[in-house]
């Protein structure tokens, strides 16, 4: 191989290396940006859930709002009436007794069509058992829920609440992005969300 051919091959390899590195940098920037957006929503969801006493694990004797007095800067969350469209998930499910000891799960990917979201996590629960428990809990608040496989739609008058159940959350994607990348092995995620008005 003559010197000219060697120089050409060397130049082509260098160009390929530079292009590959640039593509890698762009990919890392996009991943970092998505992770920052998810962390921002995670912090907001954690702060909201920690200030609300109405979402709590079920107890055998009551489905009632917590009696902890609210501070002046944090008015109590009251359930909306059947004819009102709730602005937040906490308003929509105020007073709910959560089935299967579900707890807040702050690691969620942003969903463009959601006005508000709250994700809850449990472990080692079948889809059928979890859906049945959610039907009972939401039914106690006056909701009627219908299922299309793992996606649920709960209605109470004009109020509408989406209830999605993920039995394999680490494999789930929302709008092409991993939905719950930090979900524990064997976890089950319930994603409550209010769709934006058309």
N, C-alpha and C positions, 0 to 999 in steps of 0.2 A: 504494500500500500504506500503510495507516494505521500509526500508531506502535505500537499493540498487536501487530499482526502482525509488525512488525520486531523487537520485543522477544522475541516467541515464537520466531521463527526464530533469533535470536542465541542465546537460551538453549539451544535444541535443538542447535545446532552446538557450543556450549561443552560440553554434556553428552557428545556424541559424541566430541569431542577428548579429554576426561578419561577416558572408558571405553577408547578406543583406546590412550591412553598407559598406563593401568593394565594392559591386556592385554600390551602390549609389555614392561613391567617384569617381569611374571610370567614371560613367555617367556624373558627374559634370565636371570632367576634360575635357572630350570630348566636352561637350557643351561650356565650357570656351574657348577651343582651336578654335572651329569653330567660336565663336563670335569674337575672336581676329583677325582671318583671314578675316572675313567679315568687321570688322572695319578698317583693313589695306587697303582693297580694296576700302572701302567707302572714306577714306581720300585721296587715290590716285585719285579716280574719281572726288572728289570735287575740288582738286587742278587743275586737267586737265581742267575741265569744266570752272572754274573761270578764267583761263588764255586764254580761247578761246572766241572770240567775234562772231564766225560764227554761233553757235547754238543760236537762239533767237526766241521769239514768232513771229508769222506771223504778217505782217503789210499789209495794203490794197494796197500799191503802189509798193512794191519791193520784189524780191527774189534775193538778192545780198549779197556778203560778206561784213562784217562790214569794215568801212574805218579807224578804229583806227590804227595808226601806231604801228608796233611791235618794241619792244626793241631789242637790239642786241642779248641778250641771249634767246629771244623767237621769232624765225622766224615765219612769218605768216603761217597759215594753208591754203594750196592751194588745191583745188579739184583735184583729180587724173583724168587722162584721161581715156577714156573707155577701153583702152587696158592694163592699169596698175592695179595691185592688191593692194589696199590700205593696209597700215600697221595698221591704227587706224580708229576708227569710225569717228573721227573728220575729217580726210582726206576724208573719203567716203561720208560724207554728208555736206561738207563745202559749205556754202551759202544757206542751207535749210531754208525755212520758216516753222516753226513748227506749225502744226494745233492745234486747240482747246487749245491754251495757255499752252502747255506742258512745264513743268519745270524739271530741273535735280532732280533725286531721287538717293541719294548716297547709300542707304541701299540695297545692293545686295549680294547674296551668290555667292562665286566663282563658275565658270563653267569651268570644265577641258578642254572642247573642244573649248574654245573661245580664240582667239588671243588678242582681245580687246573688251571691252563692255562699253556701256553707257545706263543707264536706265533713263527714263523720266516718270513723273507722271502727271496725270490730274484727274479730278473728274466728276462724274455724266455724263459720255459719254458712249453711246452704242457701242458695238463692231463694228456694221456696219458703224456708223458715223466715228469712229476713223480710221477704215481701209480705208474708202473712202478718208478721209483727208490725210492719209499717202500716198495713191496712187497718189493723186494730188501733194503733196509736193515732193515725190521722183521722180515722172514723170517729174517734172520741171527740175530735175537734170539729166534727161536722163535714169532713171531706169525704168525697167519693173518689176512689182511685181506680184507674184502669191501666192494665199493663200490656205492653207490646214487647214481649221477651223481657229484657232487663231494663227497659225504659218505662217509667210510670208517669201518668198525668193525673194530678189530684185537683179536683174542682170543689169549690164551695161558693155557690152563687157566682159572682163575677170574679172571685179570686181564683187564680190559677197558679199551681206550683208543680214544677217538674221534679221528678224523683228518679234518678238513675242509679242503678245498683251494679257495681263492678266486682265480680268475684275473682278476677285476675287483674287487679289495678295496675300492676307494673307493666303489663302488656298492652294496656289501654292507651289510645291516642285521642286527642281532641284537636280538630283542625290541623292534623298532621304532626302534632307535637306530643311527646309522652305526657300523659295526663297526670300521673302520680308517680314520678320517678323515685321517690324516697319511701314508697309504701313498703311495709315490712312483709317478709315472706309469710304467706298464708293469710294476709289481711284481706278484708272485704271493705269496700268503700261505698258509702251512700252519699250521693251528690245531690243536695237540695239546691235548686236554682229557680229564679223567677225570670221568665223570658221578657225581653224588652217589648214594649208596646209597638204594634205595627204602625 
